[in-house]
Amino acid sequence: MILTPKRWTLIETLQRLGPSTYRSLASALSRDVKRVHEDTAALSEWGLVEVNDEGRIHVPYDVIHADFDLRSVA
């Protein structure tokens, strides 16, 4: 699964913060740097985040429209 709740929160936080280092993003999310790095790598493969020339991660979009269904697992 690409868009987990934590990854969606990561995207929203990164949009609010702007270009950030892995460490500063992890701090803002209260998460481990290694896990944030893993999540940004997965999101990068799908083009949802990018690394700029200064090595900072950012969301290259002002708006992301997601259309999906959420179903309970019963």
CHARMM internal coordinates of N, CA and C (Angstrom, degrees):
IC EDIT
DIST 1 N 1 CA 1.4427
DIST 1 CA 1 C 1.5306
ANGL 1 N 1 CA 1 C 108.49
DIST 1 C 2 N 1.3031
ANGL 1 CA 1 C 2 N 115.88
DIHE 1 N 1 CA 1 C 2 N 129.97
DIST 2 N 2 CA 1.4628
ANGL 1 C 2 N 2 CA 120.60
DIHE 1 CA 1 C 2 N 2 CA -178.03
DIST 2 CA 2 C 1.5232
ANGL 2 N 2 CA 2 C 111.73
DIHE 1 C 2 N 2 CA 2 C -85.72
DIST 2 C 3 N 1.3163
ANGL 2 CA 2 C 3 N 118.23
DIHE 2 N 2 CA 2 C 3 N -49.77
DIST 3 N 3 CA 1.4703
ANGL 2 C 3 N 3 CA 120.51
DIHE 2 CA 2 C 3 N 3 CA -176.55
DIST 3 CA 3 C 1.5224
ANGL 3 N 3 CA 3 C 111.01
DIHE 2 C 3 N 3 CA 3 C -98.17
DIST 3 C 4 N 1.3201
ANGL 3 CA 3 C 4 N 115.24
DIHE 3 N 3 CA 3 C 4 N 86.13
DIST 4 N 4 CA 1.4535
ANGL 3 C 4 N 4 CA 121.30
DIHE 3 CA 3 C 4 N 4 CA 173.70
DIST 4 CA 4 C 1.5259
ANGL 4 N 4 CA 4 C 108.28
DIHE 3 C 4 N 4 CA 4 C -84.41
DIST 4 C 5 N 1.3253
ANGL 4 CA 4 C 5 N 118.73
DIHE 4 N 4 CA 4 C 5 N 164.99
DIST 5 N 5 CA 1.4696
ANGL 4 C 5 N 5 CA 119.52
DIHE 4 CA 4 C 5 N 5 CA 176.90
DIST 5 CA 5 C 1.5334
ANGL 5 N 5 CA 5 C 113.04
DIHE 4 C 5 N 5 CA 5 C -56.27
DIST 5 C 6 N 1.3189
ANGL 5 CA 5 C 6 N 118.05
DIHE 5 N 5 CA 5 C 6 N -40.00
DIST 6 N 6 CA 1.4688
ANGL 5 C 6 N 6 CA 120.64
DIHE 5 CA 5 C 6 N 6 CA 179.56
DIST 6 CA 6 C 1.5232
ANGL 6 N 6 CA 6 C 111.44
DIHE 5 C 6 N 6 CA 6 C -67.23
DIST 6 C 7 N 1.3008
ANGL 6 CA 6 C 7 N 117.22
DIHE 6 N 6 CA 6 C 7 N -37.40
DIST 7 N 7 CA 1.4676
ANGL 6 C 7 N 7 CA 120.22
DIHE 6 CA 6 C 7 N 7 CA 178.84
DIST 7 CA 7 C 1.5191
ANGL 7 N 7 CA 7 C 111.04
DIHE 6 C 7 N 7 CA 7 C -70.46
DIST 7 C 8 N 1.3312
ANGL 7 CA 7 C 8 N 117.20
DIHE 7 N 7 CA 7 C 8 N -36.94
DIST 8 N 8 CA 1.4605
ANGL 7 C 8 N 8 CA 120.17
DIHE 7 CA 7 C 8 N 8 CA 177.25
DIST 8 CA 8 C 1.5279
ANGL 8 N 8 CA 8 C 109.52
DIHE 7 C 8 N 8 CA 8 C -63.93
DIST 8 C 9 N 1.3267
ANGL 8 CA 8 C 9 N 116.67
DIHE 8 N 8 CA 8 C 9 N -42.50
DIST 9 N 9 CA 1.4704
ANGL 8 C 9 N 9 CA 121.39
DIHE 8 CA 8 C 9 N 9 CA 176.56
DIST 9 CA 9 C 1.5151
ANGL 9 N 9 CA 9 C 110.53
DIHE 8 C 9 N 9 CA 9 C -62.70
DIST 9 C 10 N 1.3226
ANGL 9 CA 9 C 10 N 117.18
DIHE 9 N 9 CA 9 C 10 N -38.70
DIST 10 N 10 CA 1.4658
ANGL 9 C 10 N 10 CA 121.63
DIHE 9 CA 9 C 10 N 10 CA 177.21
DIST 10 CA 10 C 1.5295
ANGL 10 N 10 CA 10 C 110.13
DIHE 9 C 10 N 10 CA 10 C -59.72
DIST 10 C 11 N 1.3125
ANGL 10 CA 10 C 11 N 117.31
DIHE 10 N 10 CA 10 C 11 N -45.98
DIST 11 N 11 CA 1.4616
ANGL 10 C 11 N 11 CA 121.43
DIHE 10 CA 10 C 11 N 11 CA 179.82
DIST 11 CA 11 C 1.5233
ANGL 11 N 11 CA 11 C 110.61
DIHE 10 C 11 N 11 CA 11 C -62.22
DIST 11 C 12 N 1.3268
ANGL 11 CA 11 C 12 N 116.58
DIHE 11 N 11 CA 11 C 12 N -47.17
DIST 12 N 12 CA 1.4677
ANGL 11 C 12 N 12 CA 120.41
DIHE 11 CA 11 C 12 N 12 CA 179.76
DIST 12 CA 12 C 1.5247
ANGL 12 N 12 CA 12 C 111.53
DIHE 11 C 12 N 12 CA 12 C -61.11
DIST 12 C 13 N 1.3201
ANGL 12 CA 12 C 13 N 116.39
DIHE 12 N 12 CA 12 C 13 N -42.08
DIST 13 N 13 CA 1.4660
ANGL 12 C 13 N 13 CA 120.88
DIHE 12 CA 12 C 13 N 13 CA 179.80
DIST 13 CA 13 C 1.5185
ANGL 13 N 13 CA 13 C 110.45
DIHE 12 C 13 N 13 CA 13 C -65.92
DIST 13 C 14 N 1.3084
ANGL 13 CA 13 C 14 N 116.87
DIHE 13 N 13 CA 13 C 14 N -42.41
DIST 14 N 14 CA 1.4585
ANGL 13 C 14 N 14 CA 120.97
DIHE 13 CA 13 C 14 N 14 CA -179.94
DIST 14 CA 14 C 1.5278
ANGL 14 N 14 CA 14 C 111.24
DIHE 13 C 14 N 14 CA 14 C -65.90
DIST 14 C 15 N 1.3074
ANGL 14 CA 14 C 15 N 117.87
DIHE 14 N 14 CA 14 C 15 N -36.20
DIST 15 N 15 CA 1.4687
ANGL 14 C 15 N 15 CA 120.28
DIHE 14 CA 14 C 15 N 15 CA 175.65
DIST 15 CA 15 C 1.5294
ANGL 15 N 15 CA 15 C 110.58
DIHE 14 C 15 N 15 CA 15 C -63.86
DIST 15 C 16 N 1.3242
ANGL 15 CA 15 C 16 N 116.48
DIHE 15 N 15 CA 15 C 16 N -38.38
DIST 16 N 16 CA 1.4597
ANGL 15 C 16 N 16 CA 120.73
DIHE 15 CA 15 C 16 N 16 CA 179.90
DIST 16 CA 16 C 1.5270
ANGL 16 N 16 CA 16 C 111.48
DIHE 15 C 16 N 16 CA 16 C -71.15
DIST 16 C 17 N 1.3353
ANGL 16 CA 16 C 17 N 117.30
DIHE 16 N 16 CA 16 C 17 N -42.24
DIST 17 N 17 CA 1.4651
ANGL 16 C 17 N 17 CA 121.98
DIHE 16 CA 16 C 17 N 17 CA -177.02
DIST 17 CA 17 C 1.5201
ANGL 17 N 17 CA 17 C 113.67
DIHE 16 C 17 N 17 CA 17 C -77.16
DIST 17 C 18 N 1.3225
ANGL 17 CA 17 C 18 N 116.42
DIHE 17 N 17 CA 17 C 18 N -33.53
DIST 18 N 18 CA 1.4564
ANGL 17 C 18 N 18 CA 120.44
DIHE 17 CA 17 C 18 N 18 CA -170.63
DIST 18 CA 18 C 1.5222
ANGL 18 N 18 CA 18 C 109.81
DIHE 17 C 18 N 18 CA 18 C 85.03
DIST 18 C 19 N 1.3315
ANGL 18 CA 18 C 19 N 118.24
DIHE 18 N 18 CA 18 C 19 N -172.77
DIST 19 N 19 CA 1.4614
ANGL 18 C 19 N 19 CA 121.36
DIHE 18 CA 18 C 19 N 19 CA -177.24
DIST 19 CA 19 C 1.5336
ANGL 19 N 19 CA 19 C 111.80
DIHE 18 C 19 N 19 CA 19 C -51.67
DIST 19 C 20 N 1.3242
ANGL 19 CA 19 C 20 N 115.62
DIHE 19 N 19 CA 19 C 20 N 127.83
DIST 20 N 20 CA 1.4591
ANGL 19 C 20 N 20 CA 121.74
DIHE 19 CA 19 C 20 N 20 CA -173.59
DIST 20 CA 20 C 1.5196
ANGL 20 N 20 CA 20 C 111.43
DIHE 19 C 20 N 20 CA 20 C -138.38
DIST 20 C 21 N 1.3094
ANGL 20 CA 20 C 21 N 114.93
DIHE 20 N 20 CA 20 C 21 N 158.84
DIST 21 N 21 CA 1.4609
ANGL 20 C 21 N 21 CA 120.57
DIHE 20 CA 20 C 21 N 21 CA 171.20
DIST 21 CA 21 C 1.5309
ANGL 21 N 21 CA 21 C 107.94
DIHE 20 C 21 N 21 CA 21 C -80.83
DIST 21 C 22 N 1.3150
ANGL 21 CA 21 C 22 N 116.33
DIHE 21 N 21 CA 21 C 22 N 162.65
DIST 22 N 22 CA 1.4579
ANGL 21 C 22 N 22 CA 120.28
DIHE 21 CA 21 C 22 N 22 CA 177.34
DIST 22 CA 22 C 1.5252
ANGL 22 N 22 CA 22 C 109.91
DIHE 21 C 22 N 22 CA 22 C -60.78
DIST 22 C 23 N 1.3127
ANGL 22 CA 22 C 23 N 116.47
DIHE 22 N 22 CA 22 C 23 N -41.82
DIST 23 N 23 CA 1.4595
ANGL 22 C 23 N 23 CA 121.15
DIHE 22 CA 22 C 23 N 23 CA -178.22
DIST 23 CA 23 C 1.5293
ANGL 23 N 23 CA 23 C 111.68
DIHE 22 C 23 N 23 CA 23 C -64.37
DIST 23 C 24 N 1.3303
ANGL 23 CA 23 C 24 N 117.90
DIHE 23 N 23 CA 23 C 24 N -45.44
DIST 24 N 24 CA 1.4617
ANGL 23 C 24 N 24 CA 119.64
DIHE 23 CA 23 C 24 N 24 CA -179.51
DIST 24 CA 24 C 1.5268
ANGL 24 N 24 CA 24 C 111.51
DIHE 23 C 24 N 24 CA 24 C -68.48
DIST 24 C 25 N 1.3216
ANGL 24 CA 24 C 25 N 117.32
DIHE 24 N 24 CA 24 C 25 N -35.20
DIST 25 N 25 CA 1.4623
ANGL 24 C 25 N 25 CA 120.47
DIHE 24 CA 24 C 25 N 25 CA 176.93
DIST 25 CA 25 C 1.5254
ANGL 25 N 25 CA 25 C 110.03
DIHE 24 C 25 N 25 CA 25 C -66.88
DIST 25 C 26 N 1.3247
ANGL 25 CA 25 C 26 N 116.72
DIHE 25 N 25 CA 25 C 26 N -45.01
DIST 26 N 26 CA 1.4648
ANGL 25 C 26 N 26 CA 120.89
DIHE 25 CA 25 C 26 N 26 CA 178.25
DIST 26 CA 26 C 1.5263
ANGL 26 N 26 CA 26 C 110.95
DIHE 25 C 26 N 26 CA 26 C -59.45
DIST 26 C 27 N 1.3109
ANGL 26 CA 26 C 27 N 116.37
DIHE 26 N 26 CA 26 C 27 N -40.57
DIST 27 N 27 CA 1.4564
ANGL 26 C 27 N 27 CA 121.04
DIHE 26 CA 26 C 27 N 27 CA 178.30
DIST 27 CA 27 C 1.5289
ANGL 27 N 27 CA 27 C 111.00
DIHE 26 C 27 N 27 CA 27 C -63.75
DIST 27 C 28 N 1.3270
ANGL 27 CA 27 C 28 N 116.84
DIHE 27 N 27 CA 27 C 28 N -45.26
DIST 28 N 28 CA 1.4647
ANGL 27 C 28 N 28 CA 121.07
DIHE 27 CA 27 C 28 N 28 CA 179.30
DIST 28 CA 28 C 1.5286
ANGL 28 N 28 CA 28 C 111.54
DIHE 27 C 28 N 28 CA 28 C -62.40
DIST 28 C 29 N 1.3252
ANGL 28 CA 28 C 29 N 116.60
DIHE 28 N 28 CA 28 C 29 N -30.60
DIST 29 N 29 CA 1.4612
ANGL 28 C 29 N 29 CA 121.95
DIHE 28 CA 28 C 29 N 29 CA -179.03
DIST 29 CA 29 C 1.5285
ANGL 29 N 29 CA 29 C 112.61
DIHE 28 C 29 N 29 CA 29 C -91.85
DIST 29 C 30 N 1.3388
ANGL 29 CA 29 C 30 N 116.79
DIHE 29 N 29 CA 29 C 30 N -7.80
DIST 30 N 30 CA 1.4768
ANGL 29 C 30 N 30 CA 122.00
DIHE 29 CA 29 C 30 N 30 CA -173.80
DIST 30 CA 30 C 1.5278
ANGL 30 N 30 CA 30 C 110.65
DIHE 29 C 30 N 30 CA 30 C 55.87
DIST 30 C 31 N 1.3502
ANGL 30 CA 30 C 31 N 114.29
DIHE 30 N 30 CA 30 C 31 N 46.44
DIST 31 N 31 CA 1.4589
ANGL 30 C 31 N 31 CA 121.12
DIHE 30 CA 30 C 31 N 31 CA -179.39
DIST 31 CA 31 C 1.5172
ANGL 31 N 31 CA 31 C 110.27
DIHE 30 C 31 N 31 CA 31 C -128.71
DIST 31 C 32 N 1.3165
ANGL 31 CA 31 C 32 N 115.84
DIHE 31 N 31 CA 31 C 32 N 164.24
DIST 32 N 32 CA 1.4496
ANGL 31 C 32 N 32 CA 123.31
DIHE 31 CA 31 C 32 N 32 CA 177.59
DIST 32 CA 32 C 1.5266
ANGL 32 N 32 CA 32 C 110.36
DIHE 31 C 32 N 32 CA 32 C -69.83
DIST 32 C 33 N 1.3281
ANGL 32 CA 32 C 33 N 117.05
DIHE 32 N 32 CA 32 C 33 N 137.66
DIST 33 N 33 CA 1.4660
ANGL 32 C 33 N 33 CA 121.85
DIHE 32 CA 32 C 33 N 33 CA -178.30
DIST 33 CA 33 C 1.5267
ANGL 33 N 33 CA 33 C 110.88
DIHE 32 C 33 N 33 CA 33 C -58.86
DIST 33 C 34 N 1.3230
ANGL 33 CA 33 C 34 N 117.12
DIHE 33 N 33 CA 33 C 34 N -40.51
DIST 34 N 34 CA 1.4716
ANGL 33 C 34 N 34 CA 120.44
DIHE 33 CA 33 C 34 N 34 CA -178.66
DIST 34 CA 34 C 1.5253
ANGL 34 N 34 CA 34 C 111.11
DIHE 33 C 34 N 34 CA 34 C -61.32
DIST 34 C 35 N 1.3248
ANGL 34 CA 34 C 35 N 117.02
DIHE 34 N 34 CA 34 C 35 N -43.00
DIST 35 N 35 CA 1.4722
ANGL 34 C 35 N 35 CA 120.80
DIHE 34 CA 34 C 35 N 35 CA -179.62
DIST 35 CA 35 C 1.5289
ANGL 35 N 35 CA 35 C 111.08
DIHE 34 C 35 N 35 CA 35 C -68.34
DIST 35 C 36 N 1.3234
ANGL 35 CA 35 C 36 N 116.81
DIHE 35 N 35 CA 35 C 36 N -38.53
DIST 36 N 36 CA 1.4657
ANGL 35 C 36 N 36 CA 120.50
DIHE 35 CA 35 C 36 N 36 CA 176.87
DIST 36 CA 36 C 1.5244
ANGL 36 N 36 CA 36 C 109.69
DIHE 35 C 36 N 36 CA 36 C -63.59
DIST 36 C 37 N 1.3218
ANGL 36 CA 36 C 37 N 116.92
DIHE 36 N 36 CA 36 C 37 N -41.46
DIST 37 N 37 CA 1.4664
ANGL 36 C 37 N 37 CA 121.22
DIHE 36 CA 36 C 37 N 37 CA 178.02
DIST 37 CA 37 C 1.5306
ANGL 37 N 37 CA 37 C 110.20
DIHE 36 C 37 N 37 CA 37 C -61.69
DIST 37 C 38 N 1.3300
ANGL 37 CA 37 C 38 N 117.17
DIHE 37 N 37 CA 37 C 38 N -43.78
DIST 38 N 38 CA 1.4704
ANGL 37 C 38 N 38 CA 120.91
DIHE 37 CA 37 C 38 N 38 CA 178.60
DIST 38 CA 38 C 1.5316
ANGL 38 N 38 CA 38 C 111.01
DIHE 37 C 38 N 38 CA 38 C -62.02
DIST 38 C 39 N 1.3277
ANGL 38 CA 38 C 39 N 116.02
DIHE 38 N 38 CA 38 C 39 N -44.00
DIST 39 N 39 CA 1.4653
ANGL 38 C 39 N 39 CA 119.38
DIHE 38 CA 38 C 39 N 39 CA -179.82
DIST 39 CA 39 C 1.5274
ANGL 39 N 39 CA 39 C 111.88
DIHE 38 C 39 N 39 CA 39 C -66.42
DIST 39 C 40 N 1.3195
ANGL 39 CA 39 C 40 N 117.72
DIHE 39 N 39 CA 39 C 40 N -41.19
DIST 40 N 40 CA 1.4659
ANGL 39 C 40 N 40 CA 119.24
DIHE 39 CA 39 C 40 N 40 CA 179.47
DIST 40 CA 40 C 1.5257
ANGL 40 N 40 CA 40 C 110.97
DIHE 39 C 40 N 40 CA 40 C -67.72
DIST 40 C 41 N 1.3282
ANGL 40 CA 40 C 41 N 117.38
DIHE 40 N 40 CA 40 C 41 N -32.49
DIST 41 N 41 CA 1.4704
ANGL 40 C 41 N 41 CA 120.13
DIHE 40 CA 40 C 41 N 41 CA 176.57
DIST 41 CA 41 C 1.5267
ANGL 41 N 41 CA 41 C 110.18
DIHE 40 C 41 N 41 CA 41 C -63.94
DIST 41 C 42 N 1.3313
ANGL 41 CA 41 C 42 N 117.09
DIHE 41 N 41 CA 41 C 42 N -43.73
DIST 42 N 42 CA 1.4659
ANGL 41 C 42 N 42 CA 120.98
DIHE 41 CA 41 C 42 N 42 CA 178.72
DIST 42 CA 42 C 1.5260
ANGL 42 N 42 CA 42 C 110.56
DIHE 41 C 42 N 42 CA 42 C -64.58
DIST 42 C 43 N 1.3281
ANGL 42 CA 42 C 43 N 116.68
DIHE 42 N 42 CA 42 C 43 N -43.51
DIST 43 N 43 CA 1.4671
ANGL 42 C 43 N 43 CA 120.35
DIHE 42 CA 42 C 43 N 43 CA 179.70
DIST 43 CA 43 C 1.5225
ANGL 43 N 43 CA 43 C 111.48
DIHE 42 C 43 N 43 CA 43 C -67.49
DIST 43 C 44 N 1.3116
ANGL 43 CA 43 C 44 N 117.10
DIHE 43 N 43 CA 43 C 44 N -31.57
DIST 44 N 44 CA 1.4575
ANGL 43 C 44 N 44 CA 122.23
DIHE 43 CA 43 C 44 N 44 CA 178.24
DIST 44 CA 44 C 1.5329
ANGL 44 N 44 CA 44 C 111.07
DIHE 43 C 44 N 44 CA 44 C -66.06
DIST 44 C 45 N 1.3226
ANGL 44 CA 44 C 45 N 116.00
DIHE 44 N 44 CA 44 C 45 N -38.33
DIST 45 N 45 CA 1.4651
ANGL 44 C 45 N 45 CA 120.32
DIHE 44 CA 44 C 45 N 45 CA 178.55
DIST 45 CA 45 C 1.5276
ANGL 45 N 45 CA 45 C 111.18
DIHE 44 C 45 N 45 CA 45 C -60.23
DIST 45 C 46 N 1.3141
ANGL 45 CA 45 C 46 N 117.11
DIHE 45 N 45 CA 45 C 46 N -28.74
DIST 46 N 46 CA 1.4601
ANGL 45 C 46 N 46 CA 122.67
DIHE 45 CA 45 C 46 N 46 CA -179.77
DIST 46 CA 46 C 1.5170
ANGL 46 N 46 CA 46 C 112.32
DIHE 45 C 46 N 46 CA 46 C -96.87
DIST 46 C 47 N 1.3408
ANGL 46 CA 46 C 47 N 116.90
DIHE 46 N 46 CA 46 C 47 N 3.57
DIST 47 N 47 CA 1.4575
ANGL 46 C 47 N 47 CA 121.22
DIHE 46 CA 46 C 47 N 47 CA 176.42
DIST 47 CA 47 C 1.5200
ANGL 47 N 47 CA 47 C 114.79
DIHE 46 C 47 N 47 CA 47 C 76.83
DIST 47 C 48 N 1.3303
ANGL 47 CA 47 C 48 N 117.48
DIHE 47 N 47 CA 47 C 48 N 16.01
DIST 48 N 48 CA 1.4588
ANGL 47 C 48 N 48 CA 120.55
DIHE 47 CA 47 C 48 N 48 CA -178.42
DIST 48 CA 48 C 1.5231
ANGL 48 N 48 CA 48 C 113.15
DIHE 47 C 48 N 48 CA 48 C -87.54
DIST 48 C 49 N 1.3279
ANGL 48 CA 48 C 49 N 117.05
DIHE 48 N 48 CA 48 C 49 N -22.58
DIST 49 N 49 CA 1.4643
ANGL 48 C 49 N 49 CA 121.99
DIHE 48 CA 48 C 49 N 49 CA 172.43
DIST 49 CA 49 C 1.5257
ANGL 49 N 49 CA 49 C 107.99
DIHE 48 C 49 N 49 CA 49 C -136.28
DIST 49 C 50 N 1.3147
ANGL 49 CA 49 C 50 N 115.76
DIHE 49 N 49 CA 49 C 50 N 156.84
DIST 50 N 50 CA 1.4637
ANGL 49 C 50 N 50 CA 121.78
DIHE 49 CA 49 C 50 N 50 CA 179.11
DIST 50 CA 50 C 1.5275
ANGL 50 N 50 CA 50 C 109.19
DIHE 49 C 50 N 50 CA 50 C -137.71
DIST 50 C 51 N 1.3233
ANGL 50 CA 50 C 51 N 115.27
DIHE 50 N 50 CA 50 C 51 N 164.02
DIST 51 N 51 CA 1.4653
ANGL 50 C 51 N 51 CA 121.53
DIHE 50 CA 50 C 51 N 51 CA 173.86
DIST 51 CA 51 C 1.5216
ANGL 51 N 51 CA 51 C 106.73
DIHE 50 C 51 N 51 CA 51 C -109.71
DIST 51 C 52 N 1.3439
ANGL 51 CA 51 C 52 N 116.80
DIHE 51 N 51 CA 51 C 52 N 126.54
DIST 52 N 52 CA 1.4620
ANGL 51 C 52 N 52 CA 119.79
DIHE 51 CA 51 C 52 N 52 CA -178.75
DIST 52 CA 52 C 1.5255
ANGL 52 N 52 CA 52 C 111.43
DIHE 51 C 52 N 52 CA 52 C -83.41
DIST 52 C 53 N 1.3215
ANGL 52 CA 52 C 53 N 117.32
DIHE 52 N 52 CA 52 C 53 N -178.06
DIST 53 N 53 CA 1.4669
ANGL 52 C 53 N 53 CA 122.52
DIHE 52 CA 52 C 53 N 53 CA -176.63
DIST 53 CA 53 C 1.5199
ANGL 53 N 53 CA 53 C 113.07
DIHE 52 C 53 N 53 CA 53 C -62.99
DIST 53 C 54 N 1.3357
ANGL 53 CA 53 C 54 N 117.19
DIHE 53 N 53 CA 53 C 54 N -23.98
DIST 54 N 54 CA 1.4685
ANGL 53 C 54 N 54 CA 120.85
DIHE 53 CA 53 C 54 N 54 CA 179.05
DIST 54 CA 54 C 1.5283
ANGL 54 N 54 CA 54 C 111.58
DIHE 53 C 54 N 54 CA 54 C -88.87
DIST 54 C 55 N 1.3358
ANGL 54 CA 54 C 55 N 117.62
DIHE 54 N 54 CA 54 C 55 N 2.48
DIST 55 N 55 CA 1.4572
ANGL 54 C 55 N 55 CA 121.28
DIHE 54 CA 54 C 55 N 55 CA 179.06
DIST 55 CA 55 C 1.5184
ANGL 55 N 55 CA 55 C 113.83
DIHE 54 C 55 N 55 CA 55 C 82.89
DIST 55 C 56 N 1.3235
ANGL 55 CA 55 C 56 N 116.43
DIHE 55 N 55 CA 55 C 56 N 15.25
DIST 56 N 56 CA 1.4678
ANGL 55 C 56 N 56 CA 120.28
DIHE 55 CA 55 C 56 N 56 CA 178.84
DIST 56 CA 56 C 1.5230
ANGL 56 N 56 CA 56 C 110.08
DIHE 55 C 56 N 56 CA 56 C -98.17
DIST 56 C 57 N 1.3199
ANGL 56 CA 56 C 57 N 114.87
DIHE 56 N 56 CA 56 C 57 N 142.38
DIST 57 N 57 CA 1.4513
ANGL 56 C 57 N 57 CA 120.01
DIHE 56 CA 56 C 57 N 57 CA 178.83
DIST 57 CA 57 C 1.5225
ANGL 57 N 57 CA 57 C 109.98
DIHE 56 C 57 N 57 CA 57 C -84.65
DIST 57 C 58 N 1.3148
ANGL 57 CA 57 C 58 N 115.34
DIHE 57 N 57 CA 57 C 58 N 144.91
DIST 58 N 58 CA 1.4604
ANGL 57 C 58 N 58 CA 119.89
DIHE 57 CA 57 C 58 N 58 CA 179.09
DIST 58 CA 58 C 1.5207
ANGL 58 N 58 CA 58 C 109.94
DIHE 57 C 58 N 58 CA 58 C -154.73
DIST 58 C 59 N 1.3225
ANGL 58 CA 58 C 59 N 115.09
DIHE 58 N 58 CA 58 C 59 N 161.23
DIST 59 N 59 CA 1.4600
ANGL 58 C 59 N 59 CA 121.86
DIHE 58 CA 58 C 59 N 59 CA 174.76
DIST 59 CA 59 C 1.5278
ANGL 59 N 59 CA 59 C 106.34
DIHE 58 C 59 N 59 CA 59 C -94.82
DIST 59 C 60 N 1.3349
ANGL 59 CA 59 C 60 N 117.73
DIHE 59 N 59 CA 59 C 60 N 120.28
DIST 60 N 60 CA 1.4702
ANGL 59 C 60 N 60 CA 119.97
DIHE 59 CA 59 C 60 N 60 CA -175.24
DIST 60 CA 60 C 1.5295
ANGL 60 N 60 CA 60 C 114.51
DIHE 59 C 60 N 60 CA 60 C -79.97
DIST 60 C 61 N 1.3258
ANGL 60 CA 60 C 61 N 117.49
DIHE 60 N 60 CA 60 C 61 N 14.58
DIST 61 N 61 CA 1.4607
ANGL 60 C 61 N 61 CA 121.32
DIHE 60 CA 60 C 61 N 61 CA -177.98
DIST 61 CA 61 C 1.5227
ANGL 61 N 61 CA 61 C 110.26
DIHE 60 C 61 N 61 CA 61 C -129.27
DIST 61 C 62 N 1.3266
ANGL 61 CA 61 C 62 N 116.45
DIHE 61 N 61 CA 61 C 62 N 144.54
DIST 62 N 62 CA 1.4619
ANGL 61 C 62 N 62 CA 120.79
DIHE 61 CA 61 C 62 N 62 CA 173.34
DIST 62 CA 62 C 1.5240
ANGL 62 N 62 CA 62 C 110.50
DIHE 61 C 62 N 62 CA 62 C -78.04
DIST 62 C 63 N 1.3309
ANGL 62 CA 62 C 63 N 115.51
DIHE 62 N 62 CA 62 C 63 N -33.82
DIST 63 N 63 CA 1.4566
ANGL 62 C 63 N 63 CA 121.46
DIHE 62 CA 62 C 63 N 63 CA -178.20
DIST 63 CA 63 C 1.5222
ANGL 63 N 63 CA 63 C 108.30
DIHE 62 C 63 N 63 CA 63 C -135.50
DIST 63 C 64 N 1.3195
ANGL 63 CA 63 C 64 N 115.86
DIHE 63 N 63 CA 63 C 64 N 137.07
DIST 64 N 64 CA 1.4652
ANGL 63 C 64 N 64 CA 121.87
DIHE 63 CA 63 C 64 N 64 CA 172.16
DIST 64 CA 64 C 1.5178
ANGL 64 N 64 CA 64 C 106.46
DIHE 63 C 64 N 64 CA 64 C -121.56
DIST 64 C 65 N 1.3218
ANGL 64 CA 64 C 65 N 115.52
DIHE 64 N 64 CA 64 C 65 N 120.55
DIST 65 N 65 CA 1.4682
ANGL 64 C 65 N 65 CA 120.89
DIHE 64 CA 64 C 65 N 65 CA 177.48
DIST 65 CA 65 C 1.5172
ANGL 65 N 65 CA 65 C 107.63
DIHE 64 C 65 N 65 CA 65 C -99.00
DIST 65 C 66 N 1.3182
ANGL 65 CA 65 C 66 N 116.41
DIHE 65 N 65 CA 65 C 66 N 122.93
DIST 66 N 66 CA 1.4637
ANGL 65 C 66 N 66 CA 121.24
DIHE 65 CA 65 C 66 N 66 CA 178.11
DIST 66 CA 66 C 1.5219
ANGL 66 N 66 CA 66 C 108.25
DIHE 65 C 66 N 66 CA 66 C -117.16
DIST 66 C 67 N 1.3029
ANGL 66 CA 66 C 67 N 116.23
DIHE 66 N 66 CA 66 C 67 N 131.08
DIST 67 N 67 CA 1.4527
ANGL 66 C 67 N 67 CA 121.71
DIHE 66 CA 66 C 67 N 67 CA 178.74
DIST 67 CA 67 C 1.5177
ANGL 67 N 67 CA 67 C 107.43
DIHE 66 C 67 N 67 CA 67 C -123.93
DIST 67 C 68 N 1.3402
ANGL 67 CA 67 C 68 N 115.93
DIHE 67 N 67 CA 67 C 68 N 104.71
DIST 68 N 68 CA 1.4570
ANGL 67 C 68 N 68 CA 119.26
DIHE 67 CA 67 C 68 N 68 CA -178.84
DIST 68 CA 68 C 1.5192
ANGL 68 N 68 CA 68 C 109.95
DIHE 67 C 68 N 68 CA 68 C -152.56
DIST 68 C 69 N 1.3184
ANGL 68 CA 68 C 69 N 115.55
DIHE 68 N 68 CA 68 C 69 N 161.71
DIST 69 N 69 CA 1.4513
ANGL 68 C 69 N 69 CA 122.54
DIHE 68 CA 68 C 69 N 69 CA 177.88
DIST 69 CA 69 C 1.5161
ANGL 69 N 69 CA 69 C 109.29
DIHE 68 C 69 N 69 CA 69 C -102.35
DIST 69 C 70 N 1.3256
ANGL 69 CA 69 C 70 N 116.35
DIHE 69 N 69 CA 69 C 70 N 140.93
DIST 70 N 70 CA 1.4487
ANGL 69 C 70 N 70 CA 122.20
DIHE 69 CA 69 C 70 N 70 CA 173.53
DIST 70 CA 70 C 1.5202
ANGL 70 N 70 CA 70 C 107.35
DIHE 69 C 70 N 70 CA 70 C -110.84
DIST 70 C 71 N 1.3038
ANGL 70 CA 70 C 71 N 116.44
DIHE 70 N 70 CA 70 C 71 N 125.96
DIST 71 N 71 CA 1.4607
ANGL 70 C 71 N 71 CA 120.87
DIHE 70 CA 70 C 71 N 71 CA -178.60
DIST 71 CA 71 C 1.5201
ANGL 71 N 71 CA 71 C 109.41
DIHE 70 C 71 N 71 CA 71 C -121.89
DIST 71 C 72 N 1.3005
ANGL 71 CA 71 C 72 N 116.09
DIHE 71 N 71 CA 71 C 72 N 144.39
DIST 72 N 72 CA 1.4625
ANGL 71 C 72 N 72 CA 119.47
DIHE 71 CA 71 C 72 N 72 CA 176.42
DIST 72 CA 72 C 1.5246
ANGL 72 N 72 CA 72 C 108.76
DIHE 71 C 72 N 72 CA 72 C -73.96
DIST 72 C 73 N 1.3101
ANGL 72 CA 72 C 73 N 114.74
DIHE 72 N 72 CA 72 C 73 N 148.15
DIST 73 N 73 CA 1.4600
ANGL 72 C 73 N 73 CA 120.48
DIHE 72 CA 72 C 73 N 73 CA 177.35
DIST 73 CA 73 C 1.5261
ANGL 73 N 73 CA 73 C 105.97
DIHE 72 C 73 N 73 CA 73 C -99.89
DIST 73 C 74 N 1.3129
ANGL 73 CA 73 C 74 N 115.26
DIHE 73 N 73 CA 73 C 74 N 108.34
DIST 74 N 74 CA 1.4786
ANGL 73 C 74 N 74 CA 118.60
DIHE 73 CA 73 C 74 N 74 CA -176.97
DIST 74 CA 74 C 1.5022
ANGL 74 N 74 CA 74 C 111.01
DIHE 73 C 74 N 74 CA 74 C -120.26
END
COOR INIT
IC SEED 1 N 1 CA 1 C
IC BUILD
